[in-house]
Amino acid sequence: MTKEDLVEWIRSHHFFMRPKKSDVLYLRWNRQSAAVIAEMEKENRALDHLDFGERDRLAKQFNASKDPNERLRLIEKIEPYDKAMRDHLSRSEAINRKQKRVDALYEQIDVERQKEHRV
């Protein structure tokens, strides 16, 4: 139990009650879930400034061109778009890994609640 978890639990409950692990886990899940969603929304807007129609137009020119120098010039123009997409995909994969950890935390809440009901 972290200090943040305990402070959040105290703010949401009365002082005379002892915190249940499931309640603390729920607060932690709620905070982490909100952070992952915010990060995901930010990442979804990260490529808004790029015009992938322009990238497609350059790719068509590349495919139609036979001149090696022209093809090299077009590859250099396409590269920033591809790099931005690769970076976006790697950041999205990292967010998905975080989301899986948050989902596992939610499953742990159910396990703790079942333990508490047995007692």
DSSP file (Angstrom, degrees, kcal/mol; ACC not computed):
  #  RESIDUE AA STRUCTURE BP1 BP2  ACC     N-H-->O    O-->H-N    N-H-->O    O-->H-N    TCO  KAPPA ALPHA  PHI   PSI    X-CA   Y-CA   Z-CA
    1    1 A M              0   0    0      0, 0.0     2,-0.1     0, 0.0    24,-0.0   0.000 360.0 360.0 360.0 124.9    0.0    0.0    0.0
    2    2 A T     >  -     0   0    0      1,-0.1     4,-2.2     4,-0.0     5,-0.2  -0.441 360.0-109.5 -90.0 167.7    1.5    3.3   -1.0
    3    3 A K  H  > S+     0   0    0      1,-0.2     4,-2.8     2,-0.2     5,-0.2   0.904 120.1  53.5 -61.8 -41.9    1.1    6.6    0.7
    4    4 A E  H  > S+     0   0    0      1,-0.2     4,-2.4     2,-0.2    -1,-0.2   0.906 108.3  50.3 -60.1 -41.9   -1.1    7.9   -2.2
    5    5 A D  H  > S+     0   0    0      2,-0.2     4,-2.2     1,-0.2    -1,-0.2   0.929 112.7  46.1 -61.6 -45.8   -3.3    4.8   -1.9
    6    6 A L  H  X S+     0   0    0     -4,-2.2     4,-2.6     2,-0.2    -2,-0.2   0.912 112.8  48.9 -66.0 -43.5   -3.8    5.4    1.8
    7    7 A V  H  X S+     0   0    0     -4,-2.8     4,-2.1     1,-0.2    -1,-0.2   0.917 112.5  48.7 -62.6 -43.2   -4.4    9.1    1.5
    8    8 A E  H  X S+     0   0    0     -4,-2.4     4,-1.2    -5,-0.2    -1,-0.2   0.891 111.8  49.4 -64.7 -38.8   -7.0    8.5   -1.2
    9    9 A W  H  X S+     0   0    0     -4,-2.2     4,-1.1    -5,-0.2     3,-0.4   0.925 109.8  50.9 -66.0 -43.7   -8.7    5.9    0.9
   10   10 A I  H >< S+     0   0    0     -4,-2.6     3,-0.5     1,-0.2    -2,-0.2   0.894 108.4  52.8 -61.1 -40.0   -8.8    8.1    3.9
   11   11 A R  H 3< S+     0   0    0     -4,-2.1    -1,-0.2     1,-0.2    -2,-0.2   0.794 114.6  41.9 -66.2 -26.9  -10.4   10.9    1.9
   12   12 A S  H 3< S+     0   0    0     -4,-1.2     2,-0.3    -3,-0.4    -1,-0.2   0.529 117.8  41.6 -99.8  -5.8  -13.1    8.6    0.6
   13   13 A H  S << S-     0   0    0     -4,-1.1     2,-0.2    -3,-0.5     0, 0.0  -0.798  88.1 -88.6-133.3 174.6  -13.9    6.7    3.9
   14   14 A H    >   -     0   0    0     -2,-0.3     3,-0.8     1,-0.1    -2,-0.1  -0.498  33.6-122.7 -83.2 156.6  -14.4    7.4    7.6
   15   15 A F  T 3  S+     0   0    0      1,-0.2    -1,-0.1    -2,-0.2    -4,-0.0   0.780 104.4  62.7 -71.5 -27.5  -11.4    7.2    9.9
   16   16 A F  T 3  S+     0   0    0      2,-0.1     2,-0.3     0, 0.0    -1,-0.2   0.611  87.5  86.1 -78.9  -9.1  -12.8    4.5   12.2
   17   17 A M  S <  S-     0   0    0     -3,-0.8    -4,-0.1     3,-0.0     3,-0.0  -0.710  78.4-128.0 -91.9 141.3  -12.9    1.9    9.5
   18   18 A R        -     0   0    0     -2,-0.3     2,-0.1     1,-0.1    -2,-0.1  -0.711  35.1-106.9 -83.6 135.3   -9.9   -0.2    8.7
   19   19 A P        -     0   0    0      0, 0.0     2,-0.3     0, 0.0    -1,-0.1  -0.386  27.2-138.4 -68.0 136.6   -9.0   -0.1    5.0
   20   20 A K     >  -     0   0    0      1,-0.1     4,-2.1    -2,-0.1     5,-0.2  -0.698  15.1-127.5 -88.1 145.8   -9.8   -3.3    3.0
   21   21 A K  H  > S+     0   0    0     -2,-0.3     4,-2.7     1,-0.2     5,-0.2   0.876 110.0  56.0 -61.5 -36.5   -7.2   -4.3    0.5
   22   22 A S  H  > S+     0   0    0      2,-0.2     4,-2.3     1,-0.2    -1,-0.2   0.882 106.5  50.3 -64.9 -37.2   -9.8   -4.5   -2.2
   23   23 A D  H  > S+     0   0    0      2,-0.2     4,-2.2     1,-0.2    -1,-0.2   0.923 112.5  46.2 -65.2 -43.6  -10.8   -0.8   -1.6
   24   24 A V  H  X S+     0   0    0     -4,-2.1     4,-2.3     1,-0.2    -2,-0.2   0.909 112.7  50.1 -66.0 -41.5   -7.2    0.3   -1.8
   25   25 A L  H  X S+     0   0    0     -4,-2.7     4,-3.0     1,-0.2    -1,-0.2   0.885 108.7  53.3 -63.2 -37.9   -6.6   -1.8   -4.9
   26   26 A Y  H  X S+     0   0    0     -4,-2.3     4,-2.9     2,-0.2    -2,-0.2   0.926 109.1  48.1 -63.3 -43.5   -9.7   -0.2   -6.5
   27   27 A L  H  X S+     0   0    0     -4,-2.2     4,-2.3     2,-0.2    -2,-0.2   0.909 113.2  48.1 -63.2 -40.9   -8.5    3.3   -5.8
   28   28 A R  H  X S+     0   0    0     -4,-2.3     4,-2.8     2,-0.2     5,-0.3   0.929 113.0  48.2 -63.7 -45.0   -5.1    2.4   -7.3
   29   29 A W  H  X S+     0   0    0     -4,-3.0     4,-3.0     1,-0.2     5,-0.2   0.917 110.5  51.8 -61.0 -43.3   -6.8    0.8  -10.3
   30   30 A N  H  X S+     0   0    0     -4,-2.9     4,-2.0     2,-0.2    -1,-0.2   0.921 113.0  44.1 -60.5 -45.4   -9.0    3.9  -10.7
   31   31 A R  H  X S+     0   0    0     -4,-2.3     4,-1.9     2,-0.2    -2,-0.2   0.933 117.3  44.4 -66.0 -47.2   -6.0    6.3  -10.7
   32   32 A Q  H  X S+     0   0    0     -4,-2.8     4,-2.3     1,-0.2    -2,-0.2   0.870 111.8  53.3 -68.0 -36.0   -3.8    4.1  -13.0
   33   33 A S  H  X S+     0   0    0     -4,-3.0     4,-2.5    -5,-0.3    -1,-0.2   0.915 108.5  49.4 -64.3 -43.2   -6.7    3.5  -15.4
   34   34 A A  H  X S+     0   0    0     -4,-2.0     4,-2.3    -5,-0.2    -1,-0.2   0.894 111.0  50.6 -62.8 -39.2   -7.4    7.2  -15.7
   35   35 A A  H  X S+     0   0    0     -4,-1.9     4,-2.3     2,-0.2    -2,-0.2   0.907 110.9  48.0 -66.0 -41.2   -3.7    7.8  -16.4
   36   36 A V  H  X S+     0   0    0     -4,-2.3     4,-2.5     2,-0.2    -2,-0.2   0.906 111.8  49.8 -66.5 -41.2   -3.6    5.1  -19.1
   37   37 A I  H  X S+     0   0    0     -4,-2.5     4,-2.6     2,-0.2    -2,-0.2   0.917 111.6  48.5 -63.8 -42.6   -6.7    6.5  -20.8
   38   38 A A  H  X S+     0   0    0     -4,-2.3     4,-2.2     1,-0.2    -2,-0.2   0.914 112.8  48.0 -63.5 -41.9   -5.3   10.0  -20.7
   39   39 A E  H  X S+     0   0    0     -4,-2.3     4,-2.4     2,-0.2    -2,-0.2   0.891 111.5  50.8 -64.9 -39.1   -2.0    8.8  -22.2
   40   40 A M  H  X S+     0   0    0     -4,-2.5     4,-2.2     2,-0.2    -2,-0.2   0.914 110.3  48.6 -65.4 -43.4   -3.8    6.8  -24.8
   41   41 A E  H  X S+     0   0    0     -4,-2.6     4,-1.1     2,-0.2    -2,-0.2   0.903 111.6  50.2 -63.9 -40.2   -5.9    9.8  -25.9
   42   42 A K  H >< S+     0   0    0     -4,-2.2     3,-0.5     1,-0.2     4,-0.4   0.922 111.6  48.0 -62.9 -43.7   -2.8   12.0  -26.1
   43   43 A E  H >< S+     0   0    0     -4,-2.4     3,-1.1     1,-0.2     4,-0.4   0.855 105.3  58.8 -67.2 -34.5   -1.0    9.4  -28.2
   44   44 A N  H 3< S+     0   0    0     -4,-2.2     3,-0.3     1,-0.3    -1,-0.2   0.785 109.8  44.6 -65.5 -25.6   -4.1    9.1  -30.5
   45   45 A R  T X< S+     0   0    0     -4,-1.1     3,-1.3    -3,-0.5     4,-0.3   0.461  89.0  92.2 -93.0  -2.2   -3.7   12.8  -31.3
   46   46 A A  T <  S+     0   0    0     -3,-1.1     3,-0.4    -4,-0.4    -1,-0.2   0.785  88.4  43.6 -66.4 -28.3    0.1   12.6  -31.7
   47   47 A L  T >  S+     0   0    0     -4,-0.4     3,-1.5    -3,-0.3    -1,-0.3   0.339  81.4 102.1 -99.5   7.2   -0.1   12.1  -35.5
   48   48 A D  T <  S+     0   0    0     -3,-1.3    -1,-0.2     1,-0.3    -2,-0.1   0.799  76.8  58.3 -62.0 -28.1   -2.8   14.7  -36.2
   49   49 A H  T 3  S+     0   0    0     -3,-0.4     2,-0.3    -4,-0.3    -1,-0.3   0.615  91.5  86.1 -79.2 -11.1   -0.2   17.1  -37.5
   50   50 A L  S <  S-     0   0    0     -3,-1.5     2,-0.9    31,-0.0     3,-0.1  -0.718  70.2-142.9 -94.8 141.5    1.1   14.8  -40.2
   51   51 A D    >>  -     0   0    0     -2,-0.3     4,-1.2     1,-0.2     3,-0.7  -0.833  17.2-179.4-102.1  96.6   -0.5   14.5  -43.6
   52   52 A F  H 3> S+     0   0    0     -2,-0.9     4,-2.2     1,-0.2    -1,-0.2   0.663  79.0  68.6 -74.2 -13.6   -0.4   10.8  -44.6
   53   53 A G  H 3> S+     0   0    0      2,-0.2     4,-2.2     1,-0.2    -1,-0.2   0.883  99.3  50.4 -65.0 -38.3   -2.1   11.6  -47.9
   54   54 A E  H <> S+     0   0    0     -3,-0.7     4,-2.3     2,-0.2    -2,-0.2   0.893 108.6  51.7 -64.4 -39.9    1.2   13.4  -48.8
   55   55 A R  H  X S+     0   0    0     -4,-1.2     4,-2.3     2,-0.2    -2,-0.2   0.908 109.7  49.4 -62.9 -42.4    3.1   10.3  -47.8
   56   56 A D  H  X S+     0   0    0     -4,-2.2     4,-2.2     2,-0.2    -2,-0.2   0.891 109.5  51.7 -64.3 -39.3    0.9    8.2  -50.0
   57   57 A R  H  X S+     0   0    0     -4,-2.2     4,-2.1     1,-0.2    -2,-0.2   0.917 110.7  48.1 -63.1 -43.2    1.4   10.6  -52.9
   58   58 A L  H  X S+     0   0    0     -4,-2.3     4,-2.4     1,-0.2    -2,-0.2   0.884 109.9  52.8 -64.1 -38.2    5.2   10.4  -52.4
   59   59 A A  H  X S+     0   0    0     -4,-2.3     4,-2.5     2,-0.2    -2,-0.2   0.889 108.1  50.4 -65.7 -38.8    5.0    6.6  -52.3
   60   60 A K  H  X S+     0   0    0     -4,-2.2     4,-1.9     2,-0.2    -1,-0.2   0.909 110.7  49.3 -64.7 -41.0    3.1    6.5  -55.6
   61   61 A Q  H  X S+     0   0    0     -4,-2.1     4,-1.7     2,-0.2    -2,-0.2   0.910 110.3  51.8 -62.4 -41.1    5.7    8.7  -57.2
   62   62 A F  H  < S+     0   0    0     -4,-2.4    -2,-0.2     1,-0.2     3,-0.2   0.929 110.4  47.6 -60.2 -46.3    8.4    6.4  -55.8
   63   63 A N  H  < S+     0   0    0     -4,-2.5    -1,-0.2     1,-0.2    -2,-0.2   0.834 114.9  46.1 -65.7 -32.5    6.7    3.3  -57.3
   64   64 A A  H  < S+     0   0    0     -4,-1.9    -1,-0.2    -5,-0.2    -2,-0.2   0.727  95.5  93.5 -82.3 -21.8    6.3    5.0  -60.6
   65   65 A S     <  -     0   0    0     -4,-1.7    -4,-0.0    -3,-0.2    -3,-0.0  -0.435  44.8-178.1 -78.6 145.1    9.8    6.4  -60.8
   66   66 A K        +     0   0    0     -2,-0.1    -1,-0.1     5,-0.0    -4,-0.0   0.550  56.7  99.2-110.4 -17.6   12.7    4.5  -62.6
   67   67 A D     >  -     0   0    0      1,-0.2     4,-2.4     2,-0.0     5,-0.2  -0.605  64.1-149.8 -76.5 121.4   15.4    7.0  -61.8
   68   68 A P  H  > S+     0   0    0      0, 0.0     4,-2.3     0, 0.0     5,-0.2   0.863  96.7  51.9 -61.0 -36.8   17.5    5.9  -58.8
   69   69 A N  H  > S+     0   0    0      2,-0.2     4,-2.2     1,-0.2     5,-0.1   0.908 110.9  47.4 -67.0 -40.2   18.3    9.5  -57.8
   70   70 A E  H  > S+     0   0    0      2,-0.2     4,-2.4     1,-0.2    -1,-0.2   0.908 111.5  51.0 -65.6 -42.0   14.7   10.4  -57.8
   71   71 A R  H  X S+     0   0    0     -4,-2.4     4,-2.4     2,-0.2    -2,-0.2   0.904 110.0  49.8 -62.5 -41.2   13.7    7.3  -55.8
   72   72 A L  H  X S+     0   0    0     -4,-2.3     4,-2.1     2,-0.2    -1,-0.2   0.912 110.3  50.1 -63.4 -42.9   16.4    8.1  -53.2
   73   73 A R  H  X S+     0   0    0     -4,-2.2     4,-1.4     1,-0.2    -2,-0.2   0.902 111.9  48.1 -61.5 -41.6   15.1   11.7  -52.9
   74   74 A L  H  X S+     0   0    0     -4,-2.4     4,-2.1     2,-0.2    -2,-0.2   0.881 108.3  54.0 -68.6 -38.0   11.5   10.4  -52.5
   75   75 A I  H  X S+     0   0    0     -4,-2.4     4,-2.2     1,-0.2    -1,-0.2   0.917 107.1  52.0 -60.8 -41.8   12.7    7.8  -49.8
   76   76 A E  H  < S+     0   0    0     -4,-2.1    -1,-0.2     1,-0.2    -2,-0.2   0.843 110.9  47.6 -64.2 -32.5   14.3   10.7  -47.9
   77   77 A K  H  < S+     0   0    0     -4,-1.4     4,-0.4     1,-0.2    -1,-0.2   0.831 113.7  47.3 -75.3 -31.9   11.0   12.6  -48.0
   78   78 A I  H >X S+     0   0    0     -4,-2.1     4,-1.9     1,-0.2     3,-0.9   0.806  93.4  79.9 -77.1 -30.3    8.9    9.6  -47.0
   79   79 A E  H 3X S+     0   0    0     -4,-2.2     4,-2.9     1,-0.3     5,-0.2   0.829  86.4  54.8 -52.9 -43.3   11.3    8.6  -44.0
   80   80 A P  H 3> S+     0   0    0      0, 0.0     4,-2.2     0, 0.0    -1,-0.3   0.887 109.6  48.9 -60.8 -35.6    9.9   11.2  -41.5
   81   81 A Y  H <> S+     0   0    0     -3,-0.9     4,-2.1    -4,-0.4    -2,-0.2   0.931 113.5  45.8 -66.2 -45.1    6.4    9.9  -42.0
   82   82 A D  H  X S+     0   0    0     -4,-1.9     4,-2.7     2,-0.2     5,-0.2   0.895 112.5  50.6 -66.1 -39.5    7.5    6.3  -41.5
   83   83 A K  H  X S+     0   0    0     -4,-2.9     4,-2.8    -5,-0.2     5,-0.2   0.919 109.8  50.5 -64.1 -42.7    9.6    7.2  -38.5
   84   84 A A  H  X S+     0   0    0     -4,-2.2     4,-2.2    -5,-0.2    -1,-0.2   0.898 112.3  47.4 -61.8 -40.0    6.7    9.0  -36.9
   85   85 A M  H  X S+     0   0    0     -4,-2.1     4,-2.6     2,-0.2    -2,-0.2   0.911 111.8  49.3 -68.9 -42.0    4.4    6.0  -37.5
   86   86 A R  H  X S+     0   0    0     -4,-2.7     4,-2.4     2,-0.2    -2,-0.2   0.931 112.9  47.7 -61.0 -45.1    7.0    3.5  -36.1
   87   87 A D  H  X S+     0   0    0     -4,-2.8     4,-2.4     1,-0.2     5,-0.2   0.910 111.5  50.9 -62.0 -41.9    7.4    5.7  -33.0
   88   88 A H  H  X S+     0   0    0     -4,-2.2     4,-2.5    -5,-0.2    -2,-0.2   0.920 110.5  49.1 -61.2 -44.5    3.7    6.0  -32.6
   89   89 A L  H  X S+     0   0    0     -4,-2.6     4,-2.2     2,-0.2    -1,-0.2   0.892 111.1  49.0 -64.9 -39.6    3.3    2.2  -32.8
   90   90 A S  H  X S+     0   0    0     -4,-2.4     4,-1.9     2,-0.2    -1,-0.2   0.905 112.9  47.2 -68.4 -39.2    6.0    1.5  -30.3
   91   91 A R  H  X S+     0   0    0     -4,-2.4     4,-2.2     2,-0.2    -2,-0.2   0.890 111.4  52.0 -66.6 -37.8    4.5    4.1  -27.9
   92   92 A S  H  X S+     0   0    0     -4,-2.5     4,-2.3     2,-0.2    -2,-0.2   0.889 108.0  51.3 -65.3 -38.7    1.1    2.5  -28.4
   93   93 A E  H  X S+     0   0    0     -4,-2.2     4,-2.0     2,-0.2    -1,-0.2   0.893 109.0  51.1 -64.2 -38.9    2.5   -1.0  -27.7
   94   94 A A  H  X S+     0   0    0     -4,-1.9     4,-2.0     2,-0.2    -2,-0.2   0.903 109.9  49.6 -64.3 -40.5    3.9    0.4  -24.4
   95   95 A I  H  X S+     0   0    0     -4,-2.2     4,-2.5     1,-0.2    -2,-0.2   0.899 108.6  53.2 -64.7 -39.9    0.5    1.9  -23.5
   96   96 A N  H  X S+     0   0    0     -4,-2.3     4,-2.0     2,-0.2    -1,-0.2   0.878 107.2  51.5 -63.1 -37.4   -1.1   -1.5  -24.3
   97   97 A R  H  X S+     0   0    0     -4,-2.0     4,-1.8     2,-0.2    -1,-0.2   0.908 110.4  48.7 -64.9 -40.7    1.4   -3.2  -21.9
   98   98 A K  H  X S+     0   0    0     -4,-2.0     4,-2.2     1,-0.2    -2,-0.2   0.911 109.1  53.6 -62.5 -41.3    0.5   -0.7  -19.2
   99   99 A Q  H  X S+     0   0    0     -4,-2.5     4,-2.6     1,-0.2    -2,-0.2   0.880 105.7  53.1 -62.0 -38.3   -3.2   -1.3  -19.9
  100  100 A K  H  X S+     0   0    0     -4,-2.0     4,-2.2     2,-0.2    -1,-0.2   0.892 108.5  49.9 -64.1 -39.0   -2.7   -5.1  -19.4
  101  101 A R  H  X S+     0   0    0     -4,-1.8     4,-1.8     2,-0.2    -2,-0.2   0.896 111.3  48.9 -65.7 -38.6   -1.1   -4.4  -16.0
  102  102 A V  H  X S+     0   0    0     -4,-2.2     4,-1.8     2,-0.2    -2,-0.2   0.899 110.3  51.1 -66.7 -40.2   -4.0   -2.2  -15.0
  103  103 A D  H  X S+     0   0    0     -4,-2.6     4,-1.9     1,-0.2    -2,-0.2   0.890 108.2  52.1 -63.1 -39.1   -6.4   -4.9  -16.1
  104  104 A A  H  X S+     0   0    0     -4,-2.2     4,-1.8     1,-0.2    -1,-0.2   0.872 106.5  54.2 -64.5 -36.0   -4.5   -7.5  -14.0
  105  105 A L  H  X S+     0   0    0     -4,-1.8     4,-1.4     2,-0.2    -1,-0.2   0.892 105.9  52.6 -63.6 -39.4   -4.9   -5.1  -11.1
  106  106 A Y  H  X S+     0   0    0     -4,-1.8     4,-1.3     1,-0.2    -2,-0.2   0.895 107.8  50.7 -64.1 -39.3   -8.7   -5.1  -11.6
  107  107 A E  H  X S+     0   0    0     -4,-1.9     4,-1.7     1,-0.2    -1,-0.2   0.862 105.4  57.0 -64.9 -34.5   -8.7   -8.9  -11.6
  108  108 A Q  H  X S+     0   0    0     -4,-1.8     4,-2.4     1,-0.2    -1,-0.2   0.826  99.0  60.6 -65.6 -31.0   -6.8   -8.8   -8.3
  109  109 A I  H  X S+     0   0    0     -4,-1.4     4,-2.4     1,-0.2    -1,-0.2   0.935 104.3  48.8 -60.3 -46.0   -9.6   -6.6   -6.8
  110  110 A D  H  X S+     0   0    0     -4,-1.3     4,-2.2     1,-0.2    -1,-0.2   0.900 110.1  51.5 -61.0 -41.4  -12.0   -9.5   -7.4
  111  111 A V  H  X S+     0   0    0     -4,-1.7     4,-1.9     1,-0.2    -1,-0.2   0.927 111.4  47.0 -61.8 -44.8   -9.7  -12.0   -5.8
  112  112 A E  H  X S+     0   0    0     -4,-2.4     4,-2.3     1,-0.2    -2,-0.2   0.878 109.9  53.2 -66.6 -37.5   -9.3   -9.8   -2.7
  113  113 A R  H  X S+     0   0    0     -4,-2.4     4,-2.0     2,-0.2    -1,-0.2   0.899 108.1  50.7 -64.9 -39.0  -13.1   -9.2   -2.5
  114  114 A Q  H  X S+     0   0    0     -4,-2.2     4,-1.3     1,-0.2    -1,-0.2   0.900 110.4  49.6 -64.4 -39.3  -13.7  -13.0   -2.6
  115  115 A K  H  X S+     0   0    0     -4,-1.9     4,-1.1     1,-0.2    -2,-0.2   0.902 110.2  50.9 -63.8 -40.6  -11.1  -13.4    0.2
  116  116 A E  H  < S+     0   0    0     -4,-2.3    -2,-0.2     1,-0.2    -1,-0.2   0.847 107.7  52.2 -67.9 -34.1  -12.8  -10.7    2.3
  117  117 A H  H  < S+     0   0    0     -4,-2.0    -1,-0.2     1,-0.2    -2,-0.2   0.781 104.8  56.6 -74.0 -25.4  -16.2  -12.3    1.9
  118  118 A R  H  <        0   0    0     -4,-1.3    -1,-0.2     1,-0.2    -2,-0.2   0.806 360.0 360.0 -71.8 -29.1  -14.9  -15.6    3.1
  119  119 A V     <        0   0    0     -4,-1.1    -1,-0.2    -3,-0.2    -2,-0.2   0.470 360.0 360.0 -80.4 360.0  -13.7  -14.1    6.4
